[in-house]
Amino acid sequence: MALEFLRWELMLLEERVRAQERRIERRVLRDTQNPFDLPHEEFIFMFRISPELAFDVINAIRPLLQGKRSSGLSPEVQFLVTVHFYAQGSYQRGLGGNSILNISQPSVCRSISSVTNAINQRLLRRWVKFPMTAVERQKGREKFEAAPQPFEGTLGAIDCTHINILAPVVHEEAYVNHHGNHSLNVQAIVDPDLKILNINARYPGARNDSYIWSTSAVRRGMEFHYNNGERRTWLIGDAGYPLEPWLMTPLPHYQEGTRQFEYTKNLCKARNVVERFFGVFKSVWRCLSYQRVLMYAPNKAGRIVNACATQHNMRIHYNLPIPEEELAGEQNGQNIHENIEIPNIDQQGGPRAVAKRIQRHILDQFDHLRDGEEED
């Protein structure tokens, strides 16, 4: 009996020794490999960001990543592991075994949590900002007026997209979207440069777009500016949103050649930037792709979406290329307009009546433009 016990103890000891040897070997490999030594294009392909952008982010969040142990992971490794996960959407174990990074799966998990929280805390509000001052809003309108597909008075284009997540334990049914998947319904507002003006990743997949908009801080801000005398300033959305003085929507089912048709055509062309944005967003940060599932609770998944949005705007600031060739089929992989719940906006009074008058004024402008073309 004693011999069997000693044999068992010896096996456990040998296993601990082998585990310690693997940790030492992994650390040696990690210390001898420096991802920043990769060629510039290879680094961008692997991490979707440039080394310069990476250093700026690391320096901004370094105080939140410094560990107490001298043998702990450096902020550089923690950040690169996390952004590599955002870019590739791989499982944590396979990611940790990467020949460049060489860290354990628990370390990958801790790194993703720490870096994601740090980006949300230190960088999100700095890099994702909705224009609130008069100067910022004027610049936003001018940007849409000068866009390839202009729509006068527009600050941004709004829409929602689904990000698939693991079925949560609490209120699981609230996260089942109309495709039958568990997801977050993420609202985004973007400008013609695909820069994110606002991101809202707090709502479950069963919530429709109009409900998320009705509770949005941006809606309250747009209403505030309107009530304080700002006119001819709005967002543009699809038919899933209610018509409001600060939100213009299409007029469907009108024949070609009518002013309503021209208005809707121009609005939809201008609003296409948000569809294009979702394609770019999910092709760059593949952890958000329709083919992937974020294996996290809704709150953590929402913070990952926010972190990717922050990195997206930083990529634009650093003039990193947009992978246009990867856009095909990335927007949910399905028809995003099917099964949209259109709100019963015909019963709304007040703001809707004002919005109808604004819409008619825009339609009158299309009449004037058409009359001018005929005179020429």
C-alpha positions as CSV (number, residue, x, y, z in Angstrom):
1,M,0.0,0.0,0.0
2,A,2.8,2.3,0.9
3,L,4.6,1.6,-2.4
4,E,1.5,2.4,-4.4
5,F,1.1,5.7,-2.5
6,L,4.8,6.6,-3.2
7,R,4.4,5.7,-6.9
8,W,1.3,8.0,-7.1
9,E,3.2,10.8,-5.4
10,L,6.1,10.3,-7.8
11,M,3.8,10.5,-10.8
12,L,2.3,13.8,-9.5
13,L,5.8,15.2,-8.8
14,E,6.9,14.3,-12.3
15,E,3.8,16.0,-13.8
16,R,4.5,19.1,-11.8
17,V,8.1,19.1,-13.0
18,R,7.0,18.7,-16.7
19,A,4.5,21.5,-16.3
20,Q,7.1,23.8,-14.8
21,E,9.5,22.9,-17.6
22,R,6.8,23.8,-20.2
23,R,6.3,27.1,-18.5
24,I,10.0,27.9,-18.5
25,E,10.3,26.8,-22.1
26,R,7.3,29.0,-23.1
27,R,8.8,32.0,-21.3
28,V,12.2,31.5,-22.9
29,L,10.6,31.3,-26.4
30,R,8.5,34.4,-25.6
31,D,11.4,36.4,-24.4
32,T,13.5,35.5,-27.4
33,Q,10.7,36.4,-29.8
34,N,9.8,40.1,-30.3
35,P,6.7,40.6,-32.4
36,F,7.8,44.2,-33.1
37,D,10.7,42.8,-35.1
38,L,8.2,41.4,-37.7
39,P,8.1,43.2,-41.1
40,H,5.7,46.1,-41.1
41,E,3.2,44.5,-43.4
42,E,3.3,41.2,-41.6
43,F,2.7,42.9,-38.3
44,I,-0.3,44.8,-39.6
45,F,-1.7,41.6,-41.2
46,M,-1.3,39.7,-37.9
47,F,-2.5,42.4,-35.5
48,R,-4.5,44.7,-37.8
49,I,-2.7,47.7,-36.4
50,S,0.7,49.3,-37.0
51,P,3.6,49.1,-34.4
52,E,3.3,52.9,-33.9
53,L,-0.4,52.6,-33.0
54,A,0.3,49.6,-30.8
55,F,3.0,51.6,-28.8
56,D,0.6,54.5,-28.4
57,V,-2.2,52.3,-27.0
58,I,0.2,50.4,-24.7
59,N,1.7,53.6,-23.3
60,A,-1.9,54.9,-22.6
61,I,-3.0,51.8,-20.7
62,R,0.3,50.7,-19.3
63,P,-0.5,51.8,-15.7
64,L,-3.6,49.5,-15.7
65,L,-1.6,46.5,-17.0
66,Q,1.4,46.5,-14.7
67,G,1.5,43.3,-12.7
68,K,2.8,42.8,-9.2
69,R,5.0,39.8,-10.2
70,S,8.3,40.5,-11.8
71,S,7.8,37.3,-13.9
72,G,4.3,38.4,-15.1
73,L,3.5,39.3,-18.7
74,S,4.6,42.7,-19.9
75,P,2.0,45.2,-21.0
76,E,3.3,44.8,-24.6
77,V,2.6,41.0,-24.6
78,Q,-0.8,41.4,-23.0
79,F,-1.9,44.0,-25.5
80,L,-0.6,42.1,-28.6
81,V,-2.3,38.9,-27.4
82,T,-5.6,40.7,-27.0
83,V,-5.5,42.6,-30.3
84,H,-4.5,39.4,-32.1
85,F,-7.6,37.8,-30.6
86,Y,-9.7,40.7,-31.8
87,A,-8.2,40.4,-35.3
88,Q,-8.3,36.6,-35.7
89,G,-11.2,35.6,-33.5
90,S,-9.3,32.4,-32.5
91,Y,-10.0,30.2,-29.5
92,Q,-7.8,31.2,-26.5
93,R,-5.8,27.9,-26.4
94,G,-4.8,28.0,-30.0
95,L,-4.0,31.7,-29.7
96,G,-1.7,31.1,-26.7
97,G,0.2,28.5,-28.7
98,N,1.1,31.0,-31.4
99,S,4.8,30.7,-32.2
100,I,5.2,34.5,-31.7
101,L,3.3,34.9,-28.5
102,N,3.8,31.6,-26.6
103,I,1.6,32.0,-23.5
104,S,-0.8,29.7,-21.7
105,Q,-4.6,29.8,-22.2
106,P,-5.2,31.2,-18.6
107,S,-2.8,34.0,-19.4
108,V,-4.6,34.7,-22.7
109,C,-7.9,34.9,-20.8
110,R,-6.5,37.3,-18.2
111,S,-4.8,39.4,-20.8
112,I,-8.0,39.8,-22.9
113,S,-10.0,40.9,-19.7
114,S,-7.3,43.3,-18.5
115,V,-6.6,45.0,-21.9
116,T,-10.3,45.2,-22.9
117,N,-11.2,46.8,-19.6
118,A,-8.2,49.2,-19.8
119,I,-9.2,50.3,-23.4
120,N,-12.8,50.9,-22.3
121,Q,-11.6,52.9,-19.3
122,R,-8.9,55.0,-20.8
123,L,-9.4,55.3,-24.5
124,L,-13.1,54.7,-25.5
125,R,-14.4,58.1,-24.7
126,R,-11.3,59.8,-26.2
127,W,-11.6,58.1,-29.6
128,V,-15.4,57.5,-30.0
129,K,-17.1,60.9,-29.6
130,F,-20.4,62.2,-30.9
131,P,-20.2,65.8,-32.1
132,M,-21.8,68.0,-29.4
133,T,-20.3,71.5,-29.8
134,A,-21.5,73.9,-32.5
135,V,-18.1,73.7,-34.3
136,E,-18.0,69.9,-34.3
137,R,-21.6,69.6,-35.6
138,Q,-20.9,72.1,-38.4
139,K,-17.9,70.2,-39.4
140,G,-20.0,67.0,-39.4
141,R,-22.6,68.5,-41.7
142,E,-20.0,69.8,-44.1
143,K,-18.4,66.4,-44.2
144,F,-21.7,64.8,-45.4
145,E,-22.3,67.6,-47.8
146,A,-18.9,67.0,-49.4
147,A,-19.2,63.2,-49.4
148,P,-19.4,61.2,-52.6
149,Q,-23.0,60.4,-51.7
150,P,-24.2,63.7,-50.0
151,F,-27.3,64.3,-48.0
152,E,-27.5,67.9,-46.7
153,G,-27.9,68.4,-43.0
154,T,-26.7,65.0,-42.0
155,L,-24.4,64.4,-39.0
156,G,-24.2,60.6,-39.3
157,A,-25.8,57.4,-40.6
158,I,-27.3,55.1,-38.0
159,D,-28.0,51.3,-38.0
160,C,-27.7,48.2,-35.9
161,T,-25.9,44.9,-36.4
162,H,-25.9,41.6,-34.5
163,I,-22.8,40.2,-32.8
164,N,-23.1,36.6,-31.9
165,I,-22.4,35.6,-28.3
166,L,-22.5,32.5,-26.1
167,A,-26.0,31.9,-24.7
168,P,-26.1,33.7,-21.4
169,V,-27.2,32.0,-18.2
170,V,-29.5,34.9,-17.1
171,H,-32.4,35.9,-19.4
172,E,-31.2,33.7,-22.2
173,E,-34.4,34.2,-24.2
174,A,-33.8,38.0,-24.5
175,Y,-30.7,37.4,-26.5
176,V,-32.3,35.3,-29.3
177,N,-32.5,37.4,-32.4
178,H,-34.8,37.0,-35.4
179,H,-32.2,34.7,-37.0
180,G,-32.4,32.3,-34.0
181,N,-28.9,33.1,-32.8
182,H,-27.9,34.5,-29.4
183,S,-26.5,38.0,-30.0
184,L,-26.0,41.6,-29.0
185,N,-27.8,44.1,-31.2
186,V,-25.2,46.8,-31.6
187,Q,-26.1,50.3,-32.7
188,A,-23.5,52.4,-34.5
189,I,-23.5,55.9,-35.9
190,V,-20.8,56.7,-38.5
191,D,-19.6,59.5,-40.8
192,P,-18.7,59.3,-44.5
193,D,-15.1,58.4,-43.5
194,L,-16.4,55.3,-41.7
195,K,-15.4,56.9,-38.4
196,I,-17.5,55.8,-35.5
197,L,-19.4,58.7,-33.8
198,N,-21.2,56.5,-31.3
199,I,-21.3,52.8,-30.4
200,N,-23.9,51.1,-28.2
201,A,-23.3,47.4,-27.4
202,R,-25.5,47.1,-24.3
203,Y,-28.7,45.6,-25.7
204,P,-29.7,41.9,-26.3
205,G,-30.4,40.6,-29.8
206,A,-34.2,40.5,-29.3
207,R,-34.4,44.3,-28.9
208,N,-35.3,46.0,-32.2
209,D,-33.4,49.0,-33.6
210,S,-36.1,51.6,-32.8
211,Y,-36.2,50.6,-29.1
212,I,-32.4,50.9,-28.8
213,W,-32.6,54.4,-30.5
214,S,-35.5,55.5,-28.2
215,T,-33.3,54.9,-25.1
216,S,-30.1,56.2,-26.7
217,A,-28.2,59.2,-25.1
218,V,-27.5,60.4,-28.7
219,R,-31.3,60.7,-29.3
220,R,-31.6,62.9,-26.1
221,G,-28.7,65.0,-27.3
222,M,-30.2,65.5,-30.8
223,E,-33.5,66.4,-29.2
224,F,-31.8,68.8,-26.9
225,H,-30.0,70.7,-29.7
226,Y,-33.2,70.8,-31.7
227,N,-35.2,72.3,-28.8
228,N,-32.4,74.8,-28.4
229,G,-32.9,76.2,-31.9
230,E,-30.7,74.0,-34.0
231,R,-32.3,73.2,-37.4
232,R,-31.4,71.3,-40.5
233,T,-29.3,68.8,-38.5
234,W,-30.3,65.1,-38.4
235,L,-29.1,61.5,-38.6
236,I,-30.3,59.2,-41.4
237,G,-31.6,55.7,-40.8
238,D,-33.6,53.0,-42.5
239,A,-37.3,52.2,-42.3
240,G,-36.8,50.5,-38.9
241,Y,-36.4,53.9,-37.3
242,P,-39.2,56.4,-36.5
243,L,-39.3,59.7,-38.5
244,E,-38.3,62.5,-36.1
245,P,-37.1,66.1,-36.6
246,W,-33.5,64.9,-35.9
247,L,-33.8,61.6,-37.7
248,M,-34.7,61.3,-41.4
249,T,-36.0,58.0,-42.8
250,P,-36.9,56.7,-46.3
251,L,-40.3,57.0,-48.1
252,P,-40.8,53.5,-49.6
253,H,-43.2,52.4,-52.3
254,Y,-43.0,55.5,-54.5
255,Q,-42.6,55.3,-58.3
256,E,-39.4,56.2,-60.0
257,G,-39.5,59.8,-61.2
258,T,-41.3,61.2,-58.2
259,R,-39.7,63.5,-55.7
260,Q,-40.3,61.0,-53.0
261,F,-38.4,58.4,-55.0
262,E,-35.5,60.8,-55.5
263,Y,-35.4,61.7,-51.8
264,T,-35.4,58.0,-50.8
265,K,-32.7,57.2,-53.4
266,N,-30.4,60.0,-52.1
267,L,-31.0,59.1,-48.5
268,C,-30.3,55.4,-49.0
269,K,-27.1,56.2,-51.0
270,A,-25.8,58.4,-48.2
271,R,-26.8,55.9,-45.5
272,N,-24.9,53.2,-47.3
273,V,-21.8,54.3,-45.4
274,V,-23.1,52.5,-42.3
275,E,-23.6,49.3,-44.2
276,R,-20.1,49.6,-45.6
277,F,-18.8,50.3,-42.1
278,F,-20.2,47.1,-40.6
279,G,-18.5,45.1,-43.4
280,V,-15.2,46.8,-42.7
281,F,-15.6,46.5,-38.9
282,K,-16.2,42.7,-39.0
283,S,-13.6,41.9,-41.6
284,V,-10.9,43.7,-39.7
285,W,-11.9,42.5,-36.2
286,R,-12.9,38.9,-37.0
287,C,-13.9,38.1,-33.5
288,L,-17.1,40.0,-34.4
289,S,-17.7,38.2,-37.7
290,Y,-21.0,36.5,-38.3
291,Q,-19.1,33.2,-38.6
292,R,-17.6,33.6,-35.0
293,V,-19.2,33.6,-31.6
294,L,-17.9,35.7,-28.7
295,M,-17.6,33.1,-25.9
296,Y,-18.3,35.5,-23.2
297,A,-21.1,37.0,-21.0
298,P,-23.0,39.9,-22.6
299,N,-21.2,42.6,-20.5
300,K,-17.8,41.4,-21.5
301,A,-18.8,40.9,-25.1
302,G,-20.1,44.5,-25.2
303,R,-16.7,45.7,-23.8
304,I,-14.9,43.8,-26.6
305,V,-17.1,45.5,-29.2
306,N,-16.2,48.9,-27.6
307,A,-12.5,48.1,-27.7
308,C,-12.7,47.1,-31.3
309,A,-14.6,50.3,-32.1
310,T,-11.8,52.3,-30.4
311,Q,-9.1,50.5,-32.4
312,H,-11.2,51.1,-35.6
313,N,-11.2,54.9,-35.1
314,M,-7.5,54.8,-34.2
315,R,-6.8,52.9,-37.5
316,I,-8.5,55.7,-39.4
317,H,-6.5,58.3,-37.5
318,Y,-3.3,56.5,-38.4
319,N,-4.3,56.1,-42.1
320,L,-4.2,52.3,-42.0
321,P,-5.7,50.7,-45.2
322,I,-9.3,49.4,-45.2
323,P,-9.5,45.8,-46.5
324,E,-12.1,46.5,-49.1
325,E,-11.6,43.1,-50.8
326,E,-12.9,41.4,-47.7
327,L,-16.3,43.1,-47.5
328,A,-18.4,40.7,-49.5
329,G,-20.8,38.8,-47.3
330,E,-19.5,40.1,-44.0
331,Q,-22.6,42.0,-43.0
332,N,-24.2,39.3,-40.9
333,G,-24.0,36.8,-43.9
334,Q,-27.7,37.4,-44.4
335,N,-30.2,40.0,-45.6
336,I,-30.0,42.4,-42.7
337,H,-33.4,44.0,-43.5
338,E,-35.5,40.9,-43.3
339,N,-37.9,40.6,-40.4
340,I,-37.3,44.2,-39.3
341,E,-39.9,45.3,-36.8
342,I,-41.1,48.6,-38.2
343,P,-42.5,50.8,-35.4
344,N,-46.0,52.1,-35.5
345,I,-45.0,55.6,-36.0
346,D,-48.2,56.7,-37.7
347,Q,-49.8,57.0,-34.2
348,Q,-47.1,59.4,-33.0
349,G,-47.9,63.0,-32.7
350,G,-45.9,66.2,-32.0
351,P,-42.3,65.5,-33.2
352,R,-43.5,63.3,-36.1
353,A,-45.7,66.1,-37.5
354,V,-42.7,68.5,-37.3
355,A,-40.5,65.9,-39.0
356,K,-43.1,65.5,-41.8
357,R,-42.9,69.2,-42.5
358,I,-39.1,69.0,-42.5
359,Q,-39.3,66.1,-44.9
360,R,-41.7,68.0,-47.2
361,H,-39.2,70.9,-47.2
362,I,-36.4,68.5,-48.4
363,L,-38.8,67.1,-51.0
364,D,-39.5,70.7,-52.3
365,Q,-35.7,71.1,-52.8
366,F,-35.7,68.1,-55.1
367,D,-38.5,69.8,-57.1
368,H,-36.3,72.9,-57.5
369,L,-33.3,70.9,-58.5
370,R,-35.3,69.0,-61.1
371,D,-36.8,72.3,-62.5
372,G,-33.3,73.7,-62.7
373,E,-32.1,70.7,-64.7
374,E,-35.0,71.0,-67.1
375,E,-34.2,74.7,-67.7
376,D,-30.6,73.9,-68.5
